[in-house]
Amino acid sequence: MSEEAVKQETASSLFTVSVSPHIRDDETISHIMWQVNAALLPAALFAVWWFGVPALINMIVGVVFAVLGEYLWQKGMHQPITAFDGSACITGLLLAMSMSPVLPPYMVAIGSLLAVIVAKQSMGGLGFNIFNPAHIGRAALMVSWPVAMTTWTKMADASGGVDAMTSATPLNILKMQGYDALIATFGSQSDLYWNLFIGTRNGSLGETSTLLLLLGGLYLIWKGYVNWQVPVTMIATVAILTWIFGPAGLFTGDPVFHVMAGGLMLGAFFMATDMVTIPMTIKGQLIFAVGAGALTVLIRLVGGYPEGVCYSLLLMNAVTPLIDRFCKPRIFGAGGAK
Amino acid sequence: MFESFLGGIHPKDGKELAKDKPIEDMPVPQELVVPMGQHIGAPCTPTVKVGDEVKRGQLIGTSPAFMHADIHAPVSGKVVKIEPRPHSGMGSCMAVVIQNDGKDEWADGLPMERNWQSMENEEILAAIQSAGIVGMGGATFPAHIKLKPSKPVDILILNGAECEPYLTADYRLMLEEGAKIITGTQILQKLLGVKRTVIGIEDNKPEAIKAMEQAANGTNIEVAALKTKYPQGAEKMLIKVISGREVPMGGLPMDVGAVVQNVGTVAAIADAVEHGLPLTERITTVTGDAIKEPKNLRIRIGTPYQAAIDYCGGFAESPKKLIAGGPMMGMAQATTAVPVMKGSSGILALTAEKVDHGPEMNCIRCGKCVKACPMGLVPSMLSILSERQAYDACRDEYGLMNCVECGCCTFVCPAKRNIVQYIKNAKGFIRAEQMKAKAAAEAKKAQEAAKKEAEK
């Protein structure tokens, strides 16, 4: 073949020429995101059964406005549309699940829009957001409508039983009236534990059922989207610290209650594991989880809020870049021959 | 069992396409294109001219440079052209084009019979050097240089891992020509005076492990079944897994007393030392879902890809990518006119279904690349910093130059980011800067010397 002919063939060739590797894993961002949504589903469905239609409405509103907000932003900014990749859906769902079932839907909608537009798209979109968008949305609502955000009224009791709940969440009762009142509300300590475990108690709509959140979390761990070390470390930190710093002196706390109360399960399995906003290495993630757990306890026991998961995770998100900087893996061959 | 290295991936291996196809001798095509650059180091200069008659095994290219390997005629015939031709690694390279005369005559004195056991080490090394043998796993490092380490070595590792998906050339070689590999290994044992010799084979090739165990029976050569995990066959990983030693950053295997050779290279060494045969053919896997009949071929150096593909029945469907080597580290080709070379472990033709990955998205910091990196790097940060042209940060804070470009990070990335490409860009920039600085320093030195001269 002459040089001319070679040039001709090269020019007419249909082969793609690009850098290796030439094959890829099938995994996509969208698939991962939908898997996380799926893992949230049991707890979300339980919320509909337990809290009734308002819970369903709030979750639908949360998802619709998050996805719509992202879509309109991307359309307006002439960006590629990725609003349907599942990540906005997670944000809307998590946001609704972390709030009172009786919060007016328009507030949920505003929270969702703030989350996807301010906390996510304006920072550059998925991957560039420093803070978990759902948490930003929740924090914004918390400062805007503090009363509505902390009003918990049980709307329906699909189980058909007697409504034995007060309007406060267990953590609220603990904060305002003390541990004995808490036990008294539920009857006995074992009743308290059982209700927290199953989810038949008051609280944000998606965080009541320890059991179902655990199931979803284990699914994500099993599929490899979540490092088990993160939720385990965060939960263990909360358990140990709440046990040590009990109401009646050192080592008198109730770690079992604290682990299952409030948003810890939801936070530990679904938010402390939000890959975008946590450190990338296991070492960094452990620091993150310990920090988030410790801050949660600090806010719960000392701070002005009964619940601390949202703010503790936001604070740790802020130091994530720093953690990443100091927790790089050891480079192969570093430190000479071994 | 052997301790594994950190990171790594498990791609679908695609080896089923060709693994059961015995090695076939491919007929020599009418025209062979022998590039003068087939190894790491200086390209060779032709020692023949247009119109010369050549015999198989005759020297046709050499170089005065230390780092080079001689090139020999793969067939008897006539030199019809010496001109730049497409090249699978360089885009284009000076090549000696030989018209096959159909006689396939060997050059004078070839092949010969030699008893390697009675040869001096110097003679053995000379035989390997004059045969132009390079690392046949794809790295193409001249073998005679690697086999004369400047530091004491005590372990010889044979690379039979063949961890690249699709490729089965080494696998077939181990099944069919284990004895030759063992002979070559024994030659190297004598040459290097090592204490321990291990052949590492991935445990997804049980037949090869069995065959090599049988062939090694009665020798002091160990056969090690290694975990199936890419890049198990990377030199540094292999040394770590087999000996527990870690080649230091920027170092060579001999820094930890090890020499690694691919099994194909060792078989070629056996031929060169026992029979005086220069490296003029090799075993190459022609495969991929776009190849009609995937095969393992004993193929002459200089055979155009098109001829090899035709011999395998042509394309089954139109390929999207034509790759020299494996899918993880091989190089995509623009044309089937590129020839088979000493380092050609595979010719791979993949359909669009296998190579279209969708658009690149933002990094979502999932950390999969960090987990997959066998070198302990943070590929996501390297890619992001490279995108921002923060090349110095890549090098100084994130160990850019340690990347071996194995492709694990890019393979696992759910955002389909071309991480290796970003890393290559950054490396290229830094190398260019280094060259510029070096040139400037040299110019300054020359200037000062001239000034001094003038002052005298």
Interface residues (C-beta under 8 A of the other chain):
Chain A: M1 E3 V6 E9 T10 S13 L14 F15 T16 V17 S18 V19 S20 P21 H22 I23 R24 D25 E27 T28 I29 H31 I32 P80 T82 G124 G125 L126 G127 F128 M275 V276 T277 I278 M280 T281 D324 K328 P329 R330 I331 F332 G333 A334 G335 G336 A337 K338
Chain B: F5 L6 I9 P11 K12 E83 P84 R85 P86 P165 K236 K240 G244 R245 E246 V247 P248 M249 G250 G251 D255 V256 S318 P319 K320 K321 L322 I323 P327 M328 M329 G330 M331 A332 Q333 A334 T335 T336 A337 L348 L350 K354 V355 H357 G358 P359 M361 N362 C363 I364 R365 C366 G367 K368 V370 C373 P374 M375 G376 L377 V378 S380 M381 Y398 G399 N402 E405 G407 T410 F411 V412 C413 P414 A415 K416 N418 V420 Q421 K424
